[in-house]
């Protein structure tokens, strides 16, 4: 299986939407259409940068392969180094192609892009229970000792 990782394009909308919905299912979260629309709008408006993994692309023919994964990242000014810090907001690979190197290809691509564009640090979090992803992440990055906290700021 050949996989390329590239910037998302408008033509990827339907494939991205199906994968993003599956991502919500994986985390037992129902993503309403308005959430999907909101995230797509943020991607198109460049508030979030998105990449897709494409399986078996047909090079030179103008045809695309099947989109089998995505990543959403955002950047901000680094405060402990020169450059920008990169935060991997979301990463998802189609369950039908997991363990085929797609997640690794996405992460390696993000590292290359971040190094080329600005340096800094690429960070992400994952669910404590997501042992499968952690096995991949442990091969590619250093696990930190930082603890994550959150406050829900909804209007209720």
N, C-alpha and C positions, 0 to 999 in steps of 0.2 A: 504494500500500500504506500503510495506516495502522498505526502501531505505538504502543503505550503501554508504559511500563515501570512496574511496580508491585512491591510486596512479594510474595514467594512465598506461596502458600497451600497447605494440605494437599491440595487437589484437583489441584495441579500436580505431584504426586509422580511419576506415570508419565512425563509429558512431560519433567520435569527429569531423571529417571533415564536416559532414552534419550539426551538431550543430553549429560549428564555422561559417559556411556559413550563417546559420539562424541568428546568432548573428550579422553578418554584415548587413543583411537585416533589422533587428530590428533597427539598428542605421543608416539605409538608406545609407549604404556604400557597394559598390561592392567590394568584396574581390577576387582578381584575384588568379588563381591557384598558381602563384609564391609566393603570400603572404601566402596562406595556407601551401605550401611546406616549406617556410621559418620558419613559426611558429612551424610546426611539427618538423623540424630539430632542432630548439632551444629547444624544449621539449625533444627530444631524446638525444640531446647533453648536457642536464641539465642546460642550461642557464636560462630556465624557468621551474619551477616545476609545474606539472599539476596533477589535481585530477579530478575524474569523480564520478558522482552520478549514482548509478545503482539501477534500480527499480526491485523489486521482484526477488532478486538473489536466486538461488537454492543452499542453503548451503550444502556442503558435496558431491554434485554430480559432481563437476568439471565444471558444466555449469554456464554460467553467465546470469544475467538478462539484461534488456534493459538499455543502457546508456541514461539518460534523462537530464544530466546537466554536466557542467564542470567549473573548476576554474583554472586560471593561476596565480601563485604567483612568486615573486622574492624576494630575501633577500639582505640586505647590512648591513655593520657594522653600528650600532647605534652610533650617536654622542652625544646624550643627556642621554644615559643610558648604562648600561652594557648589552651586548647581541647583537642580530641582530634585525633590523627592517624588517618587512614583508610588502610587498606591493601587494595587490590584483589587478592584472592587468586586469583580465577579469573574469566575472561570468555570466553564462547564463544557463537558465533552459528552456527545451522544453515547448513551449506554451501550449501543450496538458495536461501538468501535473502541471502547475502553480497553486499556492494557495494550494498545497498539502504538503507543508513543505520541498520541495527539496532544495530551496535556503537557508532556515534556517539550514537544515542538513549540507549543504556544509560549511556555515560560522562557525557553531559550531565545525565541524571537523577541519577546519583551525585553529581556536583558540586553540583547544586541541593540535594539532601538534606543533604550534608555541610555546606554553607554555612549552611543553615537550622538544622541541629541543633547545630553546635558550632564550626564554623570549623576551624582547623588546616590540615593538608595531606592531599591524596589522592595516594598513590603506588602504583606498580605496576612490575613487571618483565615482560619478555617474552623469549622465546628470541631469541638474536642472529640466527637464521636466519628469523625470522618477519617478513619484509620487508613483507608485505601489511598486517599489523596495525600495524607501525611507521609506515606511510604515514598511517594514520588517526590514530594517537597523536601524530604530529608536528604535526598540524593543531590538536590539542586541548590539548596540554600541552607543557611544556618538558622536553626531553631533558636528563638530568643527567649528571654525570661520575662518579657513584658506581659502584663496582665491587662486584658481589655475590659473596660466598663462602658455602660451605655445608659442613657436616659431617654425614654420615649417622649417626644415633644408634640404628640398629637393634640388636637383641640378638645378632646373629651375631658 
